[in-house]
Amino acid sequence: MTDAADLAPIREAVRALCADFPGEYWRRLDRERAYPTEFVAALTKAGFLAALIPEQYGGSRLTMTAAAAIMEEIQASGCNGAPCHAQMYTMGTLLRHGSAAQKERYLPGIALGELRLQAFGVTEPTSGTDTLSLRTIAVRDGDHYVVNGQKIWTSRAEHSDLMLLLARTTPREQAKSRTAGLSVFLVDMRQVKNNGLTIRPIRTMMNHATAEVFFENMRAPVENLIGNEGEGFRYILSGMNAERILIAAECIGDAKWFIDKAASYARDRVVFGRPIGQNQGVQFPIARAYIGMRAAELMVREAAALYEAGKDCGAEANMAKHLAAEASWAAADMCVQTHGGFGFAEEFDIERKFRETRLYTVAPISTNLILSYIAEHVLGLPRSY
Ligand SMILES: Cc1cc2nc3c(=O)[nH]c(=O)nc-3n(C[C@H](O)[C@H](O)[C@H](O)COP(=O)(O)OP(=O)(O)OC[C@H]3O[C@@H](n4cnc5c(N)ncnc54)[C@H](O)[C@@H]3O)c2cc1C
């Protein structure tokens, strides 16, 4: 299912669901920094978050293009997929690298939404973007690993049953290569919360349910190691393209929302006896934002098509994420400017979406790191870090 006509029913279904969660719903949660439980439950019940899980495990095994359309429509409707988008793609590491027993055990529950796997513990306070310098260690002790360390920005940790955790299992100086010695664990947080695992929420400029996570002699059963010990970095990297494409699609949805709002306001708002949109100084920034969004959208489609054809899409997924995050941020800024003072008023939802979309030039990967990737891997320039 890749063409626009085939996707129309999915897009309409997502739009219809989102119509039950209007601006006032999100504004209230934003004020309270509360989790959109009802919204996430509705998306889960409709099966949208299980889009990429194979049918044999209870998912709907849609294409990446269809999954991207779901995320885009959520954002274009004025809703926010960030509280649950990771439920759609975090399971990819388990699906690709987990054992048959692990998949049988977890994927059906994840597909139903009875098990939430939407916490991803990679970033640490001291290593930041330099993932290979992470310090959280997991030491084998019989049929368990004992984990000590800390993660930061582990989003949705409080609203997830399972966490995909990247930890060092071989000290860096003893590892066979620069990228070896890290391992991935599927941590069942229900078993270890407040018993080796502590979650401390971080309040951010937008309502994002992110947290610091502390591991103090946390015990993780050996059976929850994904794939081979020491090869975890490769497994985590293999999930990055899906994450980049889906978040890029969310940015496209955000950009569409901002552009629609701005164009509609510019048509209706009359100052100096004519619609503000009659002034080129107002219409050109809207047109420019639209052009930027459409160009980014093409790259998202290209990346998704390569992904679902099983081809290497690292460059395209990164470029899609970069272009789409820049396009959504440019559209957000334009939308505030077009609305003048009302761009700052809570009830217009623009300032909320403005804060929400700002994240995506920083996370899940920052602009500079994408530029470094393209410089090194596409243009053959020397590695800069
Ligand atoms: C709200 C939020 C949610 C997040 N959710 C998650 C999550 O669920 N799981 C998770 O693991 N992580 C998560 N992250 C972490 C996110 O992926 C990182 O914040 C991001 O990758 C940037 O890393 P950093 O904050 O450590 O910045 P740093 O690595 O400290 O970098 C700071 C700045 O310096 C730049 N920089 C660093 N090194 C270089 C270089 N060599 N060349 C050029 N520029 C450089 C970066 O681009 C960045 O702009 C989240 C972050 C936020 C803010």
The ligand as an ORCA input file, in Angstrom:
! r2SCAN-3c Opt
* xyz 0 1
  C      12.377     16.218     24.865
  C      13.446     15.239     24.526
  C      13.123     13.907     24.366
  C      14.113     12.968     24.109
  N      13.799     11.626     24.091
  C      14.804     10.711     24.071
  C      14.521      9.331     24.285
  O      13.358      8.910     24.416
  N      15.564      8.454     24.353
  C      16.862      8.861     24.223
  O      17.757      8.026     24.297
  N      17.161     10.177     24.009
  C      16.170     11.097     23.943
  N      16.460     12.430     23.777
  C      17.852     12.852     23.644
  C      18.165     13.451     22.287
  O      18.283     12.431     21.334
  C      19.416     14.298     22.475
  O      19.071     15.415     23.293
  C      19.975     14.759     21.189
  O      20.404     13.655     20.429
  C      21.131     15.724     21.419
  O      22.004     15.192     22.373
  P      22.431     16.025     23.678
  O      21.224     16.690     24.227
  O      23.200     15.162     24.583
  O      23.364     17.145     23.101
  P      24.942     17.152     23.027
  O      25.453     15.863     22.477
  O      25.478     17.618     24.320
  O      25.150     18.283     21.936
  C      24.819     19.656     22.195
  C      24.860     20.419     20.885
  O      26.178     20.308     20.323
  C      26.117     19.771     19.020
  N      27.263     18.872     18.815
  C      27.718     17.902     19.663
  N      28.775     17.284     19.106
  C      28.977     17.853     17.905
  C      29.922     17.632     16.839
  N      30.857     16.692     16.923
  N      29.824     18.400     15.747
  C      28.891     19.365     15.640
  N      27.962     19.601     16.602
  C      28.021     18.869     17.716
  C      24.808     19.015     18.934
  O      24.337     18.976     17.604
  C      23.903     19.835     19.850
  O      23.297     20.877     19.107
  C      15.466     13.396     23.958
  C      15.775     14.749     24.070
  C      14.794     15.666     24.365
  C      15.176     17.112     24.541
*
